[in-house]
Amino acid sequence: MTDGALSAQDYVDIQNLYARYNLTSDAGDAEGYASCFTDDGVLQIEPLGVTVQGRASFVAFKVKDAAGRGGRYRRHWNGSLHLEKIDADTARGRCYFHGFNGKPGELPVFADAGVYDDRIVRVGGAWRFARRHLTLDGSTWTAPRS
């Protein structure tokens, strides 16, 4: 299945993808968020039954998400990131996630937790999510609907 470990540069580049995803998502940067995925990428969120696919859908999803925050800010972190090389241009990533919401000037409160299971591919030299599957352990978040 694997033909060795990821290079140090690939590992760092994929870590930066995870960080960019979190930062753009939390900032409500819809274009930046969509750029973390391949053009036909898929995000599935269980048990909410949410599926988002394709660049335009990611932009619309993040615009609605940011608009529905009611003035609260969003922060989330990943931990225990494990990357597995599948081939030269494909990796599997798994990590824990926890998210927080807060009102400006106040400490955030714990809002959700879960596990990501990702298929990450290299496109034009850059790593992107081809598929993100988030299984929430629990959440106070209401997903934007189309």
DSSP file (Angstrom, degrees, kcal/mol; ACC not computed):
  #  RESIDUE AA STRUCTURE BP1 BP2  ACC     N-H-->O    O-->H-N    N-H-->O    O-->H-N    TCO  KAPPA ALPHA  PHI   PSI    X-CA   Y-CA   Z-CA
    1    1 A M              0   0    0      0, 0.0     2,-0.3     0, 0.0     0, 0.0   0.000 360.0 360.0 360.0 -49.6    0.0    0.0    0.0
    2    2 A T        -     0   0    0      1,-0.0    84,-0.1    85,-0.0    85,-0.1  -0.751 360.0-155.6-105.3 155.2    2.7    2.6    0.9
    3    3 A D        -     0   0    0      1,-0.4     2,-0.2    -2,-0.3    83,-0.1  -0.302  68.6 -56.2-119.2  46.8    6.1    3.0   -0.8
    4    4 A G  S    S-     0   0    0     81,-0.2    -1,-0.4    82,-0.0    81,-0.2  -0.532  79.2 -44.9 110.4-177.7    7.8    4.6    2.2
    5    5 A A        -     0   0    0     -2,-0.2     2,-0.1     1,-0.1    79,-0.1  -0.430  61.2 -94.1 -86.3 160.2    7.3    7.7    4.3
    6    6 A L        -     0   0    0     77,-0.2    -1,-0.1    -2,-0.1    82,-0.0  -0.421  48.1-105.3 -64.0 147.6    6.3   11.2    3.3
    7    7 A S     >  -     0   0    0      1,-0.1     4,-2.6    -2,-0.1     5,-0.2  -0.343  29.1-110.2 -68.4 160.0    9.3   13.5    2.8
    8    8 A A  H  > S+     0   0    0      1,-0.2     4,-2.4     2,-0.2     5,-0.2   0.898 120.9  51.4 -58.6 -40.3    9.9   16.1    5.5
    9    9 A Q  H  > S+     0   0    0      2,-0.2     4,-2.7     1,-0.2    -1,-0.2   0.915 109.4  48.8 -65.7 -42.4    8.8   18.8    3.0
   10   10 A D  H  > S+     0   0    0      2,-0.2     4,-2.5     1,-0.2     5,-0.2   0.915 110.9  51.6 -61.9 -42.0    5.6   16.9    2.1
   11   11 A Y  H  X S+     0   0    0     -4,-2.6     4,-2.4     2,-0.2    -2,-0.2   0.936 112.7  44.5 -60.2 -47.2    4.8   16.5    5.8
   12   12 A V  H  X S+     0   0    0     -4,-2.4     4,-2.4     1,-0.2    -2,-0.2   0.909 112.5  52.1 -64.4 -42.4    5.3   20.2    6.5
   13   13 A D  H  X S+     0   0    0     -4,-2.7     4,-1.5     2,-0.2    -1,-0.2   0.897 111.5  46.4 -62.3 -40.3    3.3   21.2    3.4
   14   14 A I  H  X S+     0   0    0     -4,-2.5     4,-2.1     2,-0.2    -1,-0.2   0.896 109.7  53.9 -70.4 -39.6    0.4   19.0    4.5
   15   15 A Q  H  X S+     0   0    0     -4,-2.4     4,-2.3     1,-0.2    -2,-0.2   0.914 108.0  51.4 -57.6 -41.5    0.6   20.3    8.1
   16   16 A N  H  X S+     0   0    0     -4,-2.4     4,-3.0     1,-0.2    -1,-0.2   0.845 105.2  55.7 -65.4 -33.2    0.3   23.8    6.6
   17   17 A L  H  X S+     0   0    0     -4,-1.5     4,-2.6     2,-0.2    -1,-0.2   0.935 108.1  48.1 -61.4 -46.2   -2.8   22.7    4.6
   18   18 A Y  H  X S+     0   0    0     -4,-2.1     4,-2.1     2,-0.2    -2,-0.2   0.917 114.2  46.6 -59.6 -43.8   -4.4   21.7    7.9
   19   19 A A  H  X S+     0   0    0     -4,-2.3     4,-2.9     2,-0.2     5,-0.2   0.925 111.9  50.0 -65.7 -44.6   -3.5   25.0    9.5
   20   20 A R  H  X S+     0   0    0     -4,-3.0     4,-2.8     1,-0.2     5,-0.3   0.900 109.0  53.1 -61.1 -41.1   -4.7   27.0    6.4
   21   21 A Y  H  X S+     0   0    0     -4,-2.6     4,-2.4    -5,-0.2     5,-0.2   0.950 112.7  43.7 -57.6 -50.4   -8.0   25.1    6.5
   22   22 A N  H  X S+     0   0    0     -4,-2.1     4,-2.8     1,-0.2     5,-0.2   0.938 116.2  46.5 -61.2 -48.2   -8.5   26.0   10.2
   23   23 A L  H  X S+     0   0    0     -4,-2.9     4,-1.8     1,-0.2     6,-0.2   0.906 116.2  43.0 -65.2 -43.4   -7.5   29.6    9.8
   24   24 A T  H  X>S+     0   0    0     -4,-2.8     5,-2.3    -5,-0.2     4,-0.7   0.886 115.4  50.1 -71.5 -37.3   -9.5   30.4    6.7
   25   25 A S  H ><5S+     0   0    0     -4,-2.4     3,-1.0    -5,-0.3    -2,-0.2   0.954 112.9  45.5 -62.8 -49.6  -12.6   28.5    8.1
   26   26 A D  H 3<5S+     0   0    0     -4,-2.8    48,-0.5     1,-0.3    -1,-0.2   0.852 113.2  50.6 -63.8 -34.8  -12.4   30.4   11.4
   27   27 A A  H 3<5S-     0   0    0     -4,-1.8    -1,-0.3    -5,-0.2    -2,-0.2   0.595 110.1-121.6 -78.1 -10.7  -11.9   33.7    9.6
   28   28 A G  T <<5 +     0   0    0     -3,-1.0     2,-1.4    -4,-0.7    -3,-0.2   0.746  55.4 158.8  73.1  22.8  -14.9   33.1    7.3
   29   29 A D     >< -     0   0    0     -5,-2.3     4,-2.8    -6,-0.2    -1,-0.2  -0.650  17.3-176.5 -81.3  90.4  -12.5   33.4    4.3
   30   30 A A  H  > S+     0   0    0     -2,-1.4     4,-2.5     1,-0.2    -1,-0.2   0.879  78.1  46.1 -62.8 -42.4  -14.7   31.5    1.8
   31   31 A E  H  > S+     0   0    0      2,-0.2     4,-1.8     1,-0.2    -1,-0.2   0.923 115.1  46.9 -67.3 -44.1  -12.3   31.7   -1.1
   32   32 A G  H  4 S+     0   0    0      2,-0.2     4,-0.4     1,-0.2    -2,-0.2   0.900 112.8  50.7 -62.2 -41.4   -9.3   30.7    1.0
   33   33 A Y  H >< S+     0   0    0     -4,-2.8     3,-1.6    -9,-0.3     4,-0.2   0.941 109.9  48.8 -61.0 -49.5  -11.4   27.9    2.5
   34   34 A A  H >< S+     0   0    0     -4,-2.5     3,-1.7     1,-0.3    -1,-0.2   0.828 101.8  65.0 -61.9 -31.5  -12.4   26.6   -0.9
   35   35 A S  T 3< S+     0   0    0     -4,-1.8    -1,-0.3     1,-0.3    -2,-0.2   0.615  87.3  70.3 -69.6 -10.7   -8.8   26.7   -2.0
   36   36 A C  T <  S+     0   0    0     -3,-1.6    93,-3.1    -4,-0.4     2,-0.3   0.616  97.0  63.7 -77.4 -12.1   -7.9   24.0    0.5
   37   37 A F  E <  S-a  129   0A   0     -3,-1.7    93,-0.2    91,-0.3    83,-0.0  -0.745  90.6-105.2-111.6 156.4   -9.9   21.4   -1.6
   38   38 A T  E >   -     0   0A   0     91,-2.3     3,-2.0    -2,-0.3    16,-0.2  -0.328  47.9 -98.2 -65.5 163.3   -9.5   20.0   -5.1
   39   39 A D  E 3  S+     0   0A   0      1,-0.3    16,-1.4    15,-0.1    17,-0.2   0.808 128.1  33.8 -58.0 -29.7  -11.9   21.4   -7.6
   40   40 A D  E 3  S+     0   0A   0     14,-0.2    -1,-0.3    15,-0.1    90,-0.1   0.107  92.4 145.9-110.4  20.6  -14.1   18.4   -7.1
   41   41 A G  E <   -     0   0A   0     -3,-2.0    13,-2.0    88,-0.1     2,-0.4  -0.072  35.8-144.0 -59.6 159.0  -13.3   17.9   -3.4
   42   42 A V  E     -aB 131  53A   0     88,-1.6    90,-2.6    11,-0.2     2,-0.4  -0.985  12.1-167.5-130.9 136.2  -15.9   16.5   -0.9
   43   43 A L  E     -aB 132  52A   0      9,-2.8     9,-2.6    -2,-0.4     2,-0.4  -0.995   9.5-173.8-118.9 127.1  -16.6   17.4    2.7
   44   44 A Q  E     -aB 133  51A   0     88,-2.8    90,-3.1    -2,-0.4     2,-0.5  -0.981   5.2-165.8-120.4 133.7  -18.9   15.0    4.7
   45   45 A I  E  >> -aB 134  50A   0      5,-2.7     5,-1.8    -2,-0.4     4,-0.9  -0.960  22.8-132.6-122.8 114.1  -20.0   15.8    8.2
   46   46 A E  E  45S+a  135   0A   0     88,-3.0    90,-3.2    -2,-0.5    -2,-0.0  -0.849  77.8  14.9-110.2 148.0  -21.5   13.1   10.2
   47   47 A P  T  45S+     0   0    0      0, 0.0    -1,-0.3     0, 0.0    88,-0.1  -0.920 119.7  66.1 -89.7  17.9  -23.9   12.6   11.9
   48   48 A L  T  45S-     0   0    0      2,-0.1    -2,-0.2     1,-0.1    87,-0.0   0.658  96.2-130.7 -74.5 -14.5  -25.3   15.8   10.6
   49   49 A G  T  <5 +     0   0    0     -4,-0.9     2,-0.4     1,-0.2    -3,-0.2   0.773  51.9 154.1  71.6  25.5  -25.7   14.4    7.1
   50   50 A V  E   < +B   45   0A   0     -5,-1.8    -5,-2.7    95,-0.0     2,-0.4  -0.752  18.1 177.4 -90.7 131.1  -23.9   17.4    5.5
   51   51 A T  E     -B   44   0A   0     -2,-0.4     2,-0.4    -7,-0.2    -7,-0.2  -0.995   4.5-177.0-132.3 128.8  -22.1   16.9    2.2
   52   52 A V  E     +B   43   0A   0     -9,-2.6    -9,-2.8    -2,-0.4     2,-0.4  -0.988   8.2 177.0-123.5 132.7  -20.4   19.7    0.3
   53   53 A Q  E     +B   42   0A   0     -2,-0.4     4,-0.3   -11,-0.2   -11,-0.2  -0.993  39.0  19.4-142.8 133.9  -18.8   19.1   -3.1
   54   54 A G  S  > S-     0   0    0    -13,-2.0     4,-2.1    -2,-0.4     3,-0.3   0.233  83.1 -83.2  91.2 149.4  -17.0   21.4   -5.6
   55   55 A R  H  > S+     0   0    0    -16,-1.4     4,-2.3     1,-0.2     5,-0.2   0.883 124.4  49.3 -54.1 -50.6  -15.5   24.8   -5.4
   56   56 A A  H  > S+     0   0    0      1,-0.2     4,-2.3     2,-0.2    -1,-0.2   0.882 111.6  50.8 -60.8 -38.1  -18.6   26.9   -5.7
   57   57 A S  H  > S+     0   0    0     -4,-0.3     4,-2.5    -3,-0.3    -1,-0.2   0.873 108.5  51.7 -67.7 -36.8  -20.4   24.8   -3.1
   58   58 A F  H  X S+     0   0    0     -4,-2.1     4,-2.3     2,-0.2    -2,-0.2   0.913 110.3  48.7 -65.7 -41.5  -17.5   25.3   -0.6
   59   59 A V  H  X S+     0   0    0     -4,-2.3     4,-2.3     2,-0.2    -2,-0.2   0.953 114.5  44.9 -62.0 -49.4  -17.5   29.1   -1.1
   60   60 A A  H  X S+     0   0    0     -4,-2.3     4,-2.3     1,-0.2     5,-0.2   0.896 112.0  53.2 -61.8 -41.4  -21.3   29.2   -0.6
   61   61 A F  H  X S+     0   0    0     -4,-2.5     4,-2.3     1,-0.2    -1,-0.2   0.920 111.9  43.9 -59.8 -46.5  -21.1   26.9    2.4
   62   62 A K  H  X S+     0   0    0     -4,-2.3     4,-2.7     2,-0.2     5,-0.2   0.866 110.8  54.2 -72.4 -35.5  -18.5   29.1    4.2
   63   63 A V  H  X S+     0   0    0     -4,-2.3     4,-2.2    -5,-0.2    -2,-0.2   0.944 113.0  43.6 -59.9 -47.7  -20.3   32.3    3.4
   64   64 A K  H  X S+     0   0    0     -4,-2.3     4,-1.4     2,-0.2    -2,-0.2   0.898 113.4  52.0 -64.7 -40.9  -23.4   30.9    5.0
   65   65 A D  H  < S+     0   0    0     -4,-2.3     3,-0.4    -5,-0.2    -2,-0.2   0.944 112.1  44.7 -60.5 -49.4  -21.5   29.5    7.9
   66   66 A A  H >< S+     0   0    0     -4,-2.7     3,-1.2     1,-0.2    -1,-0.2   0.889 112.1  52.5 -64.1 -39.5  -19.7   32.8    8.6
   67   67 A A  H >< S+     0   0    0     -4,-2.2     3,-0.6     1,-0.2    -1,-0.2   0.775 105.6  56.3 -67.4 -25.6  -23.0   34.8    8.3
   68   68 A G  T 3< S+     0   0    0     -4,-1.4    -1,-0.2    -3,-0.4    -2,-0.2   0.293  78.6  93.5 -90.7  10.9  -24.7   32.5   10.8
   69   69 A R  T X  S-     0   0    0     -3,-1.2     3,-1.7    -4,-0.1    -1,-0.2   0.590  81.6-137.3 -83.1  -9.4  -22.3   33.1   13.6
   70   70 A G  T <  S-     0   0    0     -3,-0.6     3,-0.1     1,-0.3    -2,-0.1   0.856  70.4 -50.3  59.7  37.1  -24.2   35.9   15.3
   71   71 A G  T 3  S+     0   0    0      1,-0.3    -1,-0.3    -4,-0.1     2,-0.2   0.424 107.3 129.7  82.8  -2.6  -21.1   38.0   16.0
   72   72 A R    <   -     0   0    0     -3,-1.7    -1,-0.3    31,-0.1    31,-0.2  -0.536  53.4-131.1 -82.6 151.6  -19.3   35.1   17.6
   73   73 A Y  E     -C  102   0A   0     29,-3.3    29,-2.0    -2,-0.2     2,-0.4  -0.636  17.0-140.0 -95.6 163.2  -15.7   34.2   16.6
   74   74 A R  E     +C  101   0A   0    -48,-0.5     2,-0.4    -2,-0.2    27,-0.2  -0.969  20.2 174.9-126.7 136.8  -14.7   30.6   15.8
   75   75 A R  E     +C  100   0A   0     25,-2.5    25,-3.4    -2,-0.4     2,-0.3  -0.996   4.9 174.9-138.4 135.2  -11.4   28.8   16.7
   76   76 A H  E     -C   99   0A   0     -2,-0.4     2,-0.3    23,-0.3    23,-0.2  -1.000   9.4-162.3-144.5 152.5  -10.6   25.2   16.1
   77   77 A W  E     -C   98   0A   0     21,-2.5    21,-2.1    -2,-0.3     2,-0.4  -0.900   8.9-145.8-127.8 151.2   -7.5   23.0   16.6
   78   78 A N  E     -C   97   0A   0     -2,-0.3     2,-0.3    19,-0.2    19,-0.2  -0.903  20.7-178.0-112.9 147.4   -6.3   19.7   15.3
   79   79 A G  E     +C   96   0A   0     17,-1.9    17,-2.8    -2,-0.4     3,-0.1  -0.958  56.0  27.6-142.1 161.7   -4.3   17.2   17.4
   80   80 A S  E    S-     0   0A   0     -2,-0.3     2,-0.2    15,-0.2    -1,-0.1   0.876  73.8-168.4  56.5  42.0   -2.6   13.9   17.0
   81   81 A L  E     -     0   0A   0     -3,-0.1     2,-0.5    14,-0.1    14,-0.2  -0.443   5.8-172.5 -64.4 125.8   -2.2   14.4   13.2
   82   82 A H  E     -C   94   0A   0     12,-2.8    12,-2.1    -2,-0.2     2,-0.4  -0.988   2.5-166.9-123.3 123.7   -1.2   11.1   11.6
   83   83 A L  E     -C   93   0A   0     -2,-0.5     2,-0.5    10,-0.2    10,-0.2  -0.923   2.4-170.2-113.8 135.0   -0.2   11.1    7.9
   84   84 A E  E     -C   92   0A   0      8,-2.7     8,-2.8    -2,-0.4     2,-0.3  -0.985  20.8-131.4-126.2 122.3    0.2    8.0    5.9
   85   85 A K  E     +C   91   0A   0     -2,-0.5     6,-0.2     6,-0.2   -81,-0.2  -0.572  25.2 175.1 -72.9 128.4    1.7    8.0    2.4
   86   86 A I  E     -     0   0A   0      4,-2.7     2,-0.3     1,-0.5     5,-0.2   0.829  68.4 -32.1 -96.9 -49.7   -0.4    6.1   -0.1
   87   87 A D  E >  S-C   90   0A   0      3,-1.8     3,-1.3   -85,-0.1    -1,-0.5  -0.858  83.9 -67.2-153.5-171.2    1.6    7.0   -3.2
   88   88 A A  T 3  S+     0   0    0      1,-0.3     3,-0.0    -2,-0.3    -3,-0.0   0.772 133.3  25.3 -58.7 -27.7    3.8    9.9   -4.5
   89   89 A D  T 3  S+     0   0    0      1,-0.1    33,-2.2    32,-0.0     2,-0.4   0.178 114.2  69.0-124.2  17.1    0.8   12.2   -4.8
   90   90 A T  E <   +CD  87 121A   0     -3,-1.3    -4,-2.7    31,-0.2    -3,-1.8  -1.000  49.6 169.9-140.8 137.2   -1.7   10.8   -2.3
   91   91 A A  E     -CD  85 120A   0     29,-2.7    29,-3.0    -2,-0.4     2,-0.5  -0.967  26.6-133.6-139.7 157.0   -1.8   10.6    1.5
   92   92 A R  E     -CD  84 119A   0     -8,-2.8    -8,-2.7    -2,-0.3     2,-0.4  -0.953  24.0-167.7-108.4 132.2   -4.3    9.8    4.2
   93   93 A G  E     +CD  83 118A   0     25,-1.9    25,-3.6    -2,-0.5     2,-0.4  -0.967   7.9 178.6-121.6 137.8   -4.5   12.1    7.1
   94   94 A R  E     +CD  82 117A   0    -12,-2.1   -12,-2.8    -2,-0.4     2,-0.3  -0.998  12.9 148.6-135.1 140.9   -6.3   11.5   10.4
   95   95 A C  E     - D   0 116A   0     21,-1.6    21,-2.8    -2,-0.4     2,-0.2  -0.989  42.2-106.1-161.7 161.9   -6.6   13.8   13.4
   96   96 A Y  E     -CD  79 115A   0    -17,-2.8   -17,-1.9    -2,-0.3     2,-0.4  -0.606  34.5-161.0 -85.8 154.9   -8.7   14.9   16.3
   97   97 A F  E     -CD  78 114A   0     17,-2.5    17,-2.3    -2,-0.2     2,-0.4  -0.997  13.3-179.5-137.6 141.8  -10.5   18.2   16.2
   98   98 A H  E     -CD  77 113A   0    -21,-2.1   -21,-2.5    -2,-0.4     2,-0.3  -0.992  11.7-159.8-139.4 141.7  -12.0   20.5   18.8
   99   99 A G  E     -CD  76 112A   0     13,-2.7    12,-3.0    -2,-0.4    13,-1.5  -0.854   4.0-164.3-122.6 153.3  -13.7   23.8   18.2
  100  100 A F  E     -CD  75 110A   0    -25,-3.4   -25,-2.5    -2,-0.3     2,-0.4  -0.965   3.5-159.1-134.3 147.6  -14.6   26.8   20.3
  101  101 A N  E     +CD  74 109A   0      8,-2.2     8,-3.4    -2,-0.3     2,-0.3  -0.954  19.0 171.0-123.9 147.9  -16.9   29.7   19.9
  102  102 A G  E     -C   73   0A   0    -29,-2.0   -29,-3.3    -2,-0.4     5,-0.1  -0.991  34.1-116.7-153.0 161.2  -16.7   33.0   21.6
  103  103 A K    >   -     0   0    0      4,-0.4     3,-2.5    -2,-0.3   -31,-0.1  -0.815  54.9 -89.4 -94.3 139.7  -17.9   36.6   21.9
  104  104 A P  T 3  S+     0   0    0      0, 0.0     3,-0.1     0, 0.0    -1,-0.1  -0.201 116.3  21.2 -50.5 133.3  -15.4   39.3   21.2
  105  105 A G  T 3  S+     0   0    0      1,-0.3     2,-0.3    -3,-0.0    -3,-0.0   0.370 112.1  89.2  87.7  -3.8  -13.6   40.2   24.4
  106  106 A E  S <  S-     0   0    0     -3,-2.5    -1,-0.3     1,-0.0     0, 0.0  -0.889  84.7-100.0-123.8 155.0  -14.5   37.0   26.1
  107  107 A L        -     0   0    0     -2,-0.3    -4,-0.4     1,-0.1    -6,-0.1  -0.433  47.0-109.3 -66.9 145.8  -12.8   33.6   26.3
  108  108 A P        -     0   0    0      0, 0.0     2,-0.4     0, 0.0    -6,-0.3  -0.308  25.9-133.3 -73.8 162.0  -14.3   31.0   23.9
  109  109 A V  E     -D  101   0A   0     -8,-3.4    -8,-2.2    -2,-0.0     2,-0.1  -0.897  30.5 -94.8-115.6 148.0  -16.4   28.1   25.1
  110  110 A F  E     +D  100   0A   0     -2,-0.4   -10,-0.3   -10,-0.2     3,-0.1  -0.397  48.4 167.2 -60.7 128.1  -16.0   24.5   24.0
  111  111 A A  E     -     0   0A   0    -12,-3.0    29,-1.5     1,-0.4     2,-0.3   0.719  51.4  -9.0-118.7 -33.7  -18.4   23.9   21.1
  112  112 A D  E     -DE  99 139A   0    -13,-1.5   -13,-2.7    27,-0.2    -1,-0.4  -0.995  45.5-163.3-165.1 162.5  -17.6   20.6   19.4
  113  113 A A  E     +DE  98 138A   0     25,-1.9    24,-3.1    -2,-0.3    25,-1.3  -0.983  25.1 128.3-148.8 153.9  -15.2   17.7   19.0
  114  114 A G  E     -DE  97 136A   0    -17,-2.3   -17,-2.5    -2,-0.3     2,-0.4  -0.969  46.0 -85.9-179.0-165.9  -14.6   15.0   16.4
  115  115 A V  E     -DE  96 135A   0     20,-2.1    20,-2.7    -2,-0.3     2,-0.4  -0.996  24.7-149.7-133.2 130.6  -12.3   13.1   14.1
  116  116 A Y  E     -DE  95 134A   0    -21,-2.8   -21,-1.6    -2,-0.4     2,-0.4  -0.803   8.3-172.8 -95.2 141.7  -11.2   13.9   10.6
  117  117 A D  E     -DE  94 133A   0     16,-1.7    16,-1.7    -2,-0.4     2,-0.3  -0.953  22.5-175.3-131.9 113.5  -10.3   11.2    8.1
  118  118 A D  E     -DE  93 132A   0    -25,-3.6   -25,-1.9    -2,-0.4     2,-0.5  -0.820  32.2-151.5-121.5 147.1   -8.9   12.8    4.9
  119  119 A R  E     -DE  92 131A   0     12,-2.7    11,-2.9    -2,-0.3    12,-1.7  -0.985  27.5-169.7-109.3 120.5   -7.7   11.9    1.5
  120  120 A I  E     -DE  91 129A   0    -29,-3.0   -29,-2.7    -2,-0.5     2,-0.3  -0.931   4.0-174.3-118.0 132.2   -5.1   14.4    0.5
  121  121 A V  E     -DE  90 128A   0      7,-2.7     7,-2.7    -2,-0.4     2,-0.6  -0.912  26.4-120.2-128.1 153.4   -3.7   14.7   -3.1
  122  122 A R  E     - E   0 127A   0    -33,-2.2     2,-0.5    -2,-0.3     5,-0.3  -0.824  31.8-179.7 -92.4 124.0   -1.0   16.8   -4.7
  123  123 A V  E >  S- E   0 126A   0      3,-3.5     3,-1.9    -2,-0.6    -2,-0.0  -0.983  71.2 -16.3-126.9 118.5   -2.4   18.9   -7.5
  124  124 A G  T 3  S-     0   0    0     -2,-0.5    -1,-0.1     1,-0.3     3,-0.1   0.837 130.2 -51.6  57.4  33.2    0.0   21.1   -9.5
  125  125 A G  T 3  S+     0   0    0      1,-0.2     2,-0.4   -36,-0.0    -1,-0.3   0.317 120.7 101.3  88.7  -8.2    2.6   20.7   -6.8
  126  126 A A  E <  S- E   0 123A   0     -3,-1.9    -3,-3.5  -112,-0.0     2,-0.3  -0.886  71.3-122.0-114.1 142.1    0.3   21.7   -3.9
  127  127 A W  E     + E   0 122A   0     -2,-0.4     2,-0.3    -5,-0.3    -5,-0.2  -0.628  36.9 171.8 -80.8 136.5   -1.4   19.4   -1.5
  128  128 A R  E     - E   0 121A   0     -7,-2.7    -7,-2.7    -2,-0.3     2,-0.5  -0.959  38.2-102.1-140.2 155.7   -5.3   19.7   -1.3
  129  129 A F  E     +aE  37 120A   0    -93,-3.1   -91,-2.3    -2,-0.3    -9,-0.2  -0.708  30.5 177.0 -78.3 124.3   -8.1   17.8    0.4
  130  130 A A  E    S+     0   0A   0    -11,-2.9   -88,-1.6    -2,-0.5     2,-0.3   0.748  77.9   8.1 -91.0 -33.2   -9.8   15.5   -2.1
  131  131 A R  E     -aE  42 119A   0    -12,-1.7   -12,-2.7   -90,-0.2     2,-0.5  -0.959  62.1-173.4-150.5 129.5  -12.1   14.2    0.6
  132  132 A R  E     -aE  43 118A   0    -90,-2.6   -88,-2.8    -2,-0.3     2,-0.6  -0.994   4.9-171.2-121.0 125.7  -12.6   15.2    4.3
  133  133 A H  E     -aE  44 117A   0    -16,-1.7   -16,-1.7    -2,-0.5     2,-0.6  -0.951   5.7-170.2-118.2 111.2  -14.8   13.1    6.4
  134  134 A L  E     -aE  45 116A   0    -90,-3.1   -88,-3.0    -2,-0.6     2,-0.7  -0.893   6.1-167.0-104.1 121.1  -15.6   14.6    9.8
  135  135 A T  E     -aE  46 115A   0    -20,-2.7   -20,-2.1    -2,-0.6     2,-0.3  -0.933  16.7-146.5-106.2 112.4  -17.3   12.5   12.4
  136  136 A L  E     - E   0 114A   0    -90,-3.2   -22,-0.3    -2,-0.7     3,-0.1  -0.607  15.1-163.9 -80.6 133.1  -18.5   14.7   15.2
  137  137 A D  E    S-     0   0A   0    -24,-3.1     2,-0.3     1,-0.4   -23,-0.2   0.817  79.9 -29.2 -76.4 -34.4  -18.5   13.3   18.7
  138  138 A G  E     - E   0 113A   0    -25,-1.3   -25,-1.9    -3,-0.1    -1,-0.4  -0.918  68.0-174.6-175.8 155.5  -20.8   16.2   19.7
  139  139 A S  E     - E   0 112A   0     -2,-0.3   -27,-0.2   -27,-0.2   -28,-0.0  -0.988  32.3-158.3-161.8 148.2  -21.5   19.7   18.6
  140  140 A T        +     0   0    0    -29,-1.5     2,-0.2    -2,-0.3   -28,-0.1   0.351  68.4 113.7-101.2   0.7  -23.4   22.9   19.3
  141  141 A W        -     0   0    0    -30,-0.3     2,-0.6     1,-0.0    -2,-0.1  -0.464  57.7-149.2 -77.9 140.5  -22.9   24.0   15.7
  142  142 A T        -     0   0    0     -2,-0.2     3,-0.1   -74,-0.1   -74,-0.1  -0.953  22.7-133.0-108.3 114.6  -25.8   24.3   13.3
  143  143 A A        -     0   0    0     -2,-0.6     2,-0.2     1,-0.1   -82,-0.0  -0.390  22.4-110.5 -68.3 138.5  -24.6   23.5    9.8
  144  144 A P        -     0   0    0      0, 0.0     2,-0.3     0, 0.0    -1,-0.1  -0.475  34.2-150.3 -66.9 139.8  -25.6   25.9    7.0
  145  145 A R              0   0    0     -2,-0.2   -95,-0.0   -81,-0.1    -3,-0.0  -0.831 360.0 360.0-111.3 150.3  -28.1   24.3    4.6
  146  146 A S              0   0    0     -2,-0.3    -1,-0.1   -82,-0.0   -85,-0.0   0.486 360.0 360.0 -80.9 360.0  -28.5   25.2    1.0
